[in-house]
Amino acid sequence: MIINILSVDFITDVIDLEVNRERKEHGHIRSLFKDQCPELWAAEPTLSATRRLYFSITSNARECFGDSYFARIRLGADRDLTKSVLKQRLYDYFRQRAIVGYDFVDNIEVWIEDSEQKQEGCTQYLRFSIVPKDQTVTSGWELLVSYNGHSIVYDTPLSALDLKATRYKVIVGDEVVKVRDLTPEQKREISSIFPVVNKELVQRTRCH
């Protein structure tokens, strides 16, 4: 495994974080507790009986709902919260430049199309995980970047395939998601969704 550690400097120490009262049952969602942002609870009397609010690493609009608020967060004051905010910002940043998803331990993973393609009818991607860390080898925040290998994706969309498997990932737009987690809106774009080849699918394709 190839690993690089990059130091991180915050452009600003304070950010405004959008949070919501409710969350989906499943998703990449984190909590904001009262003791992490007492100023918000003090400014919003309706939150007096609310223990926590929620924000999504991937998309608040897709994974959170209910009343929304903006919490003023000081980066570095709370390690877990800072790590979650950094993951959210990294996910959004790379969505605009590459394809993003999660690896098997829930770290953000960036997929970049390989410069060398070996199979017709498929596209090969190189995968890199990006993990925010605090003071592992430096005195501040860092990004641990590691190469996770490659994955092969059908160039044929789901709409033109008759796949019986149920456990595989797909590329939809600029994200890699589990097929069972596709939203109704995403499913309506089935002609633009492409399956990632895994062990269940490899016998149905020459891409492996």
Contacts in CASP RR format, 6 or more apart in sequence:
PFRMAT RR
TARGET T0000
AUTHOR 0000-0000-0000
METHOD contacts of the structure
MODEL  1
MIINILSVDFITDVIDLEVNRERKEHGHIRSLFKDQCPELWAAEPTLSAT
RRLYFSITSNARECFGDSYFARIRLGADRDLTKSVLKQRLYDYFRQRAIV
GYDFVDNIEVWIEDSEQKQEGCTQYLRFSIVPKDQTVTSGWELLVSYNGH
SIVYDTPLSALDLKATRYKVIVGDEVVKVRDLTPEQKREISSIFPVVNKE
LVQRTRCH
1 146 0 8 1.000
1 147 0 8 1.000
2 146 0 8 1.000
2 147 0 8 1.000
3 144 0 8 1.000
3 145 0 8 1.000
3 146 0 8 1.000
4 144 0 8 1.000
4 145 0 8 1.000
4 146 0 8 1.000
5 133 0 8 1.000
5 136 0 8 1.000
5 137 0 8 1.000
5 138 0 8 1.000
5 142 0 8 1.000
5 143 0 8 1.000
5 144 0 8 1.000
5 145 0 8 1.000
6 142 0 8 1.000
6 143 0 8 1.000
6 145 0 8 1.000
7 138 0 8 1.000
7 140 0 8 1.000
7 141 0 8 1.000
7 142 0 8 1.000
8 86 0 8 1.000
8 132 0 8 1.000
8 140 0 8 1.000
8 141 0 8 1.000
8 142 0 8 1.000
8 143 0 8 1.000
10 75 0 8 1.000
10 141 0 8 1.000
12 75 0 8 1.000
13 74 0 8 1.000
13 75 0 8 1.000
13 76 0 8 1.000
14 72 0 8 1.000
14 73 0 8 1.000
14 74 0 8 1.000
14 75 0 8 1.000
15 72 0 8 1.000
15 73 0 8 1.000
15 75 0 8 1.000
15 85 0 8 1.000
16 70 0 8 1.000
16 71 0 8 1.000
16 72 0 8 1.000
16 73 0 8 1.000
17 32 0 8 1.000
17 55 0 8 1.000
17 70 0 8 1.000
17 71 0 8 1.000
17 72 0 8 1.000
17 73 0 8 1.000
17 85 0 8 1.000
18 55 0 8 1.000
18 60 0 8 1.000
18 68 0 8 1.000
18 69 0 8 1.000
18 70 0 8 1.000
18 71 0 8 1.000
19 32 0 8 1.000
19 40 0 8 1.000
19 53 0 8 1.000
19 54 0 8 1.000
19 55 0 8 1.000
19 64 0 8 1.000
19 68 0 8 1.000
19 69 0 8 1.000
19 70 0 8 1.000
19 71 0 8 1.000
20 53 0 8 1.000
20 54 0 8 1.000
20 55 0 8 1.000
20 60 0 8 1.000
20 64 0 8 1.000
20 65 0 8 1.000
20 66 0 8 1.000
20 67 0 8 1.000
20 68 0 8 1.000
20 69 0 8 1.000
21 50 0 8 1.000
21 53 0 8 1.000
21 54 0 8 1.000
21 65 0 8 1.000
21 66 0 8 1.000
21 67 0 8 1.000
21 68 0 8 1.000
22 54 0 8 1.000
22 64 0 8 1.000
22 65 0 8 1.000
22 66 0 8 1.000
23 29 0 8 1.000
23 54 0 8 1.000
23 56 0 8 1.000
23 63 0 8 1.000
23 64 0 8 1.000
23 65 0 8 1.000
24 63 0 8 1.000
24 64 0 8 1.000
24 65 0 8 1.000
26 181 0 8 1.000
27 56 0 8 1.000
27 58 0 8 1.000
27 63 0 8 1.000
27 181 0 8 1.000
28 56 0 8 1.000
28 57 0 8 1.000
28 58 0 8 1.000
28 63 0 8 1.000
28 102 0 8 1.000
28 106 0 8 1.000
29 54 0 8 1.000
29 55 0 8 1.000
29 56 0 8 1.000
29 57 0 8 1.000
29 63 0 8 1.000
29 64 0 8 1.000
30 54 0 8 1.000
30 55 0 8 1.000
30 56 0 8 1.000
30 57 0 8 1.000
30 81 0 8 1.000
30 84 0 8 1.000
31 52 0 8 1.000
31 53 0 8 1.000
31 54 0 8 1.000
32 52 0 8 1.000
32 53 0 8 1.000
32 54 0 8 1.000
32 55 0 8 1.000
32 71 0 8 1.000
32 81 0 8 1.000
33 51 0 8 1.000
33 52 0 8 1.000
34 41 0 8 1.000
34 47 0 8 1.000
34 50 0 8 1.000
34 51 0 8 1.000
34 52 0 8 1.000
36 73 0 8 1.000
36 78 0 8 1.000
36 81 0 8 1.000
37 71 0 8 1.000
37 72 0 8 1.000
37 73 0 8 1.000
39 72 0 8 1.000
40 47 0 8 1.000
40 53 0 8 1.000
40 69 0 8 1.000
40 71 0 8 1.000
40 72 0 8 1.000
41 47 0 8 1.000
41 48 0 8 1.000
41 50 0 8 1.000
44 69 0 8 1.000
46 67 0 8 1.000
47 53 0 8 1.000
47 69 0 8 1.000
53 69 0 8 1.000
53 71 0 8 1.000
54 64 0 8 1.000
55 64 0 8 1.000
55 84 0 8 1.000
55 88 0 8 1.000
56 62 0 8 1.000
56 63 0 8 1.000
56 64 0 8 1.000
56 88 0 8 1.000
57 84 0 8 1.000
57 87 0 8 1.000
57 88 0 8 1.000
57 91 0 8 1.000
57 108 0 8 1.000
58 91 0 8 1.000
58 175 0 8 1.000
60 68 0 8 1.000
62 183 0 8 1.000
73 81 0 8 1.000
73 85 0 8 1.000
75 82 0 8 1.000
75 85 0 8 1.000
76 82 0 8 1.000
76 134 0 8 1.000
76 141 0 8 1.000
79 134 0 8 1.000
82 132 0 8 1.000
82 134 0 8 1.000
82 141 0 8 1.000
83 132 0 8 1.000
83 134 0 8 1.000
86 132 0 8 1.000
86 141 0 8 1.000
87 108 0 8 1.000
87 132 0 8 1.000
90 108 0 8 1.000
90 130 0 8 1.000
90 132 0 8 1.000
90 143 0 8 1.000
91 100 0 8 1.000
91 101 0 8 1.000
91 108 0 8 1.000
94 100 0 8 1.000
94 108 0 8 1.000
94 110 0 8 1.000
94 130 0 8 1.000
95 174 0 8 1.000
95 175 0 8 1.000
96 174 0 8 1.000
98 110 0 8 1.000
98 111 0 8 1.000
98 112 0 8 1.000
98 174 0 8 1.000
99 110 0 8 1.000
99 111 0 8 1.000
99 112 0 8 1.000
99 125 0 8 1.000
99 171 0 8 1.000
99 173 0 8 1.000
99 174 0 8 1.000
99 175 0 8 1.000
99 176 0 8 1.000
100 108 0 8 1.000
100 109 0 8 1.000
100 110 0 8 1.000
100 111 0 8 1.000
100 174 0 8 1.000
100 175 0 8 1.000
100 176 0 8 1.000
101 108 0 8 1.000
101 109 0 8 1.000
101 110 0 8 1.000
101 111 0 8 1.000
101 175 0 8 1.000
101 176 0 8 1.000
101 177 0 8 1.000
102 108 0 8 1.000
102 109 0 8 1.000
102 176 0 8 1.000
103 109 0 8 1.000
103 127 0 8 1.000
103 129 0 8 1.000
103 148 0 8 1.000
107 129 0 8 1.000
107 130 0 8 1.000
107 131 0 8 1.000
108 129 0 8 1.000
108 130 0 8 1.000
108 131 0 8 1.000
109 127 0 8 1.000
109 128 0 8 1.000
109 129 0 8 1.000
109 130 0 8 1.000
109 148 0 8 1.000
109 176 0 8 1.000
110 127 0 8 1.000
110 128 0 8 1.000
110 129 0 8 1.000
110 130 0 8 1.000
111 125 0 8 1.000
111 126 0 8 1.000
111 127 0 8 1.000
111 151 0 8 1.000
111 171 0 8 1.000
111 176 0 8 1.000
112 125 0 8 1.000
112 126 0 8 1.000
112 128 0 8 1.000
113 123 0 8 1.000
113 124 0 8 1.000
113 125 0 8 1.000
113 126 0 8 1.000
114 123 0 8 1.000
114 124 0 8 1.000
114 125 0 8 1.000
114 126 0 8 1.000
114 150 0 8 1.000
116 124 0 8 1.000
117 123 0 8 1.000
117 124 0 8 1.000
118 124 0 8 1.000
119 152 0 8 1.000
119 206 0 8 1.000
119 207 0 8 1.000
119 208 0 8 1.000
120 206 0 8 1.000
121 154 0 8 1.000
121 155 0 8 1.000
121 156 0 8 1.000
121 206 0 8 1.000
121 207 0 8 1.000
122 152 0 8 1.000
122 153 0 8 1.000
122 154 0 8 1.000
122 155 0 8 1.000
122 197 0 8 1.000
122 205 0 8 1.000
122 206 0 8 1.000
122 207 0 8 1.000
123 152 0 8 1.000
123 153 0 8 1.000
123 155 0 8 1.000
124 150 0 8 1.000
124 151 0 8 1.000
124 152 0 8 1.000
124 153 0 8 1.000
125 150 0 8 1.000
125 151 0 8 1.000
125 152 0 8 1.000
125 153 0 8 1.000
126 147 0 8 1.000
126 149 0 8 1.000
126 150 0 8 1.000
127 147 0 8 1.000
127 148 0 8 1.000
127 149 0 8 1.000
127 150 0 8 1.000
127 151 0 8 1.000
128 145 0 8 1.000
128 146 0 8 1.000
128 147 0 8 1.000
128 148 0 8 1.000
129 144 0 8 1.000
129 145 0 8 1.000
129 146 0 8 1.000
129 148 0 8 1.000
130 143 0 8 1.000
130 144 0 8 1.000
130 145 0 8 1.000
131 143 0 8 1.000
131 144 0 8 1.000
131 145 0 8 1.000
131 146 0 8 1.000
132 141 0 8 1.000
132 142 0 8 1.000
132 143 0 8 1.000
132 144 0 8 1.000
133 141 0 8 1.000
133 142 0 8 1.000
133 143 0 8 1.000
133 144 0 8 1.000
134 140 0 8 1.000
134 141 0 8 1.000
134 142 0 8 1.000
135 141 0 8 1.000
135 142 0 8 1.000
136 142 0 8 1.000
136 144 0 8 1.000
151 196 0 8 1.000
151 197 0 8 1.000
152 196 0 8 1.000
152 197 0 8 1.000
152 207 0 8 1.000
152 208 0 8 1.000
153 171 0 8 1.000
153 194 0 8 1.000
153 195 0 8 1.000
153 196 0 8 1.000
153 197 0 8 1.000
154 161 0 8 1.000
154 194 0 8 1.000
154 195 0 8 1.000
154 196 0 8 1.000
154 197 0 8 1.000
154 205 0 8 1.000
154 207 0 8 1.000
155 194 0 8 1.000
156 194 0 8 1.000
157 190 0 8 1.000
157 191 0 8 1.000
157 192 0 8 1.000
157 193 0 8 1.000
157 194 0 8 1.000
158 170 0 8 1.000
158 190 0 8 1.000
158 191 0 8 1.000
158 193 0 8 1.000
158 194 0 8 1.000
158 195 0 8 1.000
159 190 0 8 1.000
159 191 0 8 1.000
159 193 0 8 1.000
160 191 0 8 1.000
161 195 0 8 1.000
163 195 0 8 1.000
163 201 0 8 1.000
163 204 0 8 1.000
165 200 0 8 1.000
165 201 0 8 1.000
166 179 0 8 1.000
166 180 0 8 1.000
167 178 0 8 1.000
167 179 0 8 1.000
167 180 0 8 1.000
167 198 0 8 1.000
167 200 0 8 1.000
168 178 0 8 1.000
168 179 0 8 1.000
168 195 0 8 1.000
168 196 0 8 1.000
168 197 0 8 1.000
168 198 0 8 1.000
168 200 0 8 1.000
168 201 0 8 1.000
169 176 0 8 1.000
169 177 0 8 1.000
169 178 0 8 1.000
169 179 0 8 1.000
169 195 0 8 1.000
169 196 0 8 1.000
169 198 0 8 1.000
170 176 0 8 1.000
170 177 0 8 1.000
170 178 0 8 1.000
170 179 0 8 1.000
170 182 0 8 1.000
170 193 0 8 1.000
170 194 0 8 1.000
170 195 0 8 1.000
170 196 0 8 1.000
171 193 0 8 1.000
171 194 0 8 1.000
171 196 0 8 1.000
172 182 0 8 1.000
172 186 0 8 1.000
172 189 0 8 1.000
172 192 0 8 1.000
172 193 0 8 1.000
172 194 0 8 1.000
173 192 0 8 1.000
176 196 0 8 1.000
177 186 0 8 1.000
179 195 0 8 1.000
182 193 0 8 1.000
186 193 0 8 1.000
187 193 0 8 1.000
195 201 0 8 1.000
197 205 0 8 1.000
197 207 0 8 1.000
197 208 0 8 1.000
202 208 0 8 1.000
END
